[in-house]
Amino acid sequence: MNRLLTTLTATAMACLMLAAAASAQTRLTYSTFFPPANLQSQLAEEWCKEVEKRTGGKVVVEYYPGQTLTKAPQCYDGVVEGISDIGFSCLAYSRGRFPVMAAVDLPLGYKTAAQATATANAVHEKFKPAELDDVEVMYFHAHGPGLLFTVGKPVTSLEDMQGLKIRSTGNSAKLVAALGGTPVAKSMAENYQLLQKGVVDGSMHPIESNKSFKLGEVCKFGTDSFDVAYTTVFFIVMNKGKWNALDPDSQAAIRALNKEWAAKHAAAWDENDVAGRQFLLDQGGRIVQLTPEESARWVKAARPVLDGWVAEADGRGLDGKAILDYTLSTLK
């Protein structure tokens, strides 16, 4: 009887200890629009697992890819409102809401995703914009250079751009207009059919999209217009209340992890750019180069896009020139 009582007591104690451990554990949800097979999504899922590992199991993150928790444009608000605890999407889906960070998306002449990612995080650290005060920023990353790709003919001059209909959105659409083309605002999901059916003559997109979206099957020419290349900034943010509820040791572990993961995402973007470029070439595509003189003409033509952003930022009470100058100096 005593042995049975001892066993029951030990079992009860073990159950209590497990219950106490479970109650001390914080469970968080993570939402993104990227599908599970995408490399960026896989990195996000690895981040979730690494959070649990580095916090010693105190923080567990449940991963929801492919818009299963919140749609891409609603991801940020979903974090603010607590629909998800963590969100990963791009700032450009909420145009006008993040004026300081929007400077990074301008056609400033990006060469790599690593450069764009470092610039995005540096701009946030420097200006700590109030536009992001309603969340706890984990980190940013950004895709590699957004360039021009065409179907029917190569584009090697501003004259070649005249009259071309180019699928583009946001800042890339402004760039197309500045270069003399006609922007057609359609999503990337529609891009393949638009190009295939001749609805548009080309597209502004990151190099990696030639493979990930199979655009290299329909685009026959790429223009290495790196001096006016743009990027798109992606955010990973956490609900502020959930972040503040974490213990200091867990917060410190996650902060250290964030710095590592921003670099991992950038490396993945750059790796995919190499694959995307090769995919275009493997389909029989061709890359054309701008001459230094022609590239200088493109930079001059694109300048009103930058000036327009400065004027808009100034109108919001920001120092647009200071933000743009810092962004450019960091990029270079």
KAGI-V177311 format. One line per field, one symbol per residue. ss: DSSP state (@ for helix, = for strand, . for the rest). burial: + if it has 9 or more other C-alpha atoms within 8 Angstrom, else -. A space follows every 10 residues. Layout:
BEGIN
ss: ???
burial: ???
END
This chain:
BEGIN
ss: .@@@@@@@@@ @@@@@@@@@@ @@@@.===== ==......@@ @@@@@@@@@@ @@@@....== ====...... .@@@@@@@@@ .....===== @@@@...... @@@@@..... ..@@@@@@@@ @@@@@@@..@ @@..====== ==...===== .......@@@ @...===..@ @@@@@@@@@. .===...@@@ @@@@@@.... .=====..@@ @@..@@@... ====.@@@.= ..=======@ @@@@...@@@ @@@@@@@@@@ @@@@@@@@@@ @@@@@@@@@@ @@...====. .@@@@@@@@@ @@@@@@@@@@ @@@@@....@ @@@@@@@@@@ @.
burial: ---------- ---------- ----++-+++ +++++----+ +++-+-++++ ++-++-++++ ++++++++++ ++--++-+++ --++++++++ ++-----+++ ++++++++++ ++++++++++ ++++----+- ++--++++++ ++++++++++ +--+++-+-- ++-++++++- ++++++++++ ++++-+---- ++-++----+ ++++++++++ +-++++++++ ++++++++++ ++++++++++ -++--+---+ +-+++-+++- ++++++++++ -++++++-++ +---++++-+ ---++-+++- ++--++--++ ++++----++ --++-+++-- +-
END
